[in-house]
Amino acid sequence: MIAVPIAASMTKEALKDMKEASKSADVIELRLDCIKDLGLEILLAKRIKPVIVTTRSKAEGGRSNISESRRIKLIEKAIDLGAEFVDVEFSLGSEKIKRIISIRGKTKVIVSYHNFKGTDEKEIIAKYEKIKRLKPNVIKIVSFANSIDDNAVMLRLLKTAKKEGKDLIAFCMGEKGEVSRILCNFFGSFLTFASLCKGKESAPGQLDVKTLKGLYRINEFRNGEVFGLVGNPVKQSKGILIHNDAFKKLEMNKVYVNFLVEDLSSFVKSFRKLIKGFSVTIPFKREIIKLIDGVDLTAGKIGAVNTVINENGKLIGYNTDVKGAINVIESKMKIKNKRVLMIGAGGVARAIGYGVKGKGGRLIILNRTVSRAKSLGNELKCEYGGLDKLNKIDKVDIIVNATSIGMVPKVNEMPLGKDKLRRIIKKGALVFDSVYNPRKTKLLKEAEKLGCNTADGYDMFINQADEQFKLFTGRRLI
Ligand SMILES: NC(=O)c1ccc[n+]([C@@H]2O[C@H](COP(=O)([O-])OP(=O)(O)OC[C@H]3O[C@@H](n4cnc5c(N)ncnc54)[C@H](OP(=O)(O)O)[C@@H]3O)[C@@H](O)[C@H]2O)c1
């Protein structure tokens, strides 16, 4: 279920938001502490969907300083008026909570614990146990995420509650808690919260109901397999759109989320038992190797992993960048015996370089930092040098841009000038740009003007994602 909180400051506005939210939410949370001219009777009389009535003090993250006795009266009134749920803070104390539970009638009582500073697993478990003893209908535990790993604490707690047959709402607050807001329902949370629309969030990290339902299919299944992208940054990636869309089309109970990771080692420890697989991006493609249990032949040779799968409890690394790039190049021109100039000597260059050599291409690596070109050149046993060599090299069949030059926002830049490009290319040459944002880079536009065949980074991205999807699911993306 998805609950949409209504945090309007006036009853009229709350009624309007409630009507709007009822179109997409399963439950409406009425935050009484936010409403200055509170008309509880009219709000409950006009409800279309079940409501959770709650009122919080400032110390509990609420907006007004209503006294405790007044807050309890409001909760009792909501029970009298037949609200489906009331939510009270654990800090109210056992006696007062027990009294509310004793008069609840058909109303279900949620007892909540919030920690606005951080997530401490021991403390969270202790609070869960204490609230459990009060026998409420639903337990709610929410804490602030200071790191991505805090989300795993909540997902583990949800697993425990599921085993014990308890209804629990558990997730993390804050930007770093976004993942648990998405995943909690898959792990059995009674519900998760979402904003009515973008811009109407009542807490940081809260996603809008359209995204939770449309992109992540929150209400469609539970106990599915979780995949994701591990990197820093991750926002730019199109993986969540591509993989989730394919899961949806193929009606698979799987979801893909972004994991913005700071400490890779601690992430792997926290999540290895919770997720089925993940994509790896900048800056972790090499660092991940020492944290997993094995790598396949290609990833081992390259020394870079972009996909990890949990195979019977063992994390195994793969590299789909190589196939992704080589498939795209070879769809336009066979590499064997061709002279291939690659500009760049970073992570992507490494994968493409191995692929080109594997296919029998004659590779030349030029890079701004000569020492990096030398190191990769020696490893791949090929010609290498600095960018000044662009003035001297013989004509080539294929040019590969494996640098970030030409990527947004600097879309007018090229890894080599027009004149150099004209001088270097053989007739009918292929120019491949690994940059995919924008899809048609300045380099590709100029290459087209010179009559070259071109291939773009978006196709490489889709190809590597397709290989990844095959590892995730055994099925093809495209
Ligand atoms: N299509 C796909 O699926 C896909 C996937 C991942 C990445 N990419 C693209 O590949 C690019 C490189 O990614 P990466 O992982 O290889 O990054 P990386 O490891 O950081 O390497 C960056 C490369 O770009 C060079 N470079 C950066 N700015 C430069 C400049 N102003 N002038 C000259 N050279 C410059 C660097 O040269 P130095 O060694 O001198 O710093 C290095 O060779 C990304 O920006 C992205 O556009 C595409």
Residues whose N, C-alpha, C, O or C-beta is under 5 A from the ligand:
A	BS01	LIG	G344 A345 G346 G347 V348 A349 N367 R368 T369 R372 A402 T403 S404 M407 S434 V435 Y436 G457 Y458 M460 F461
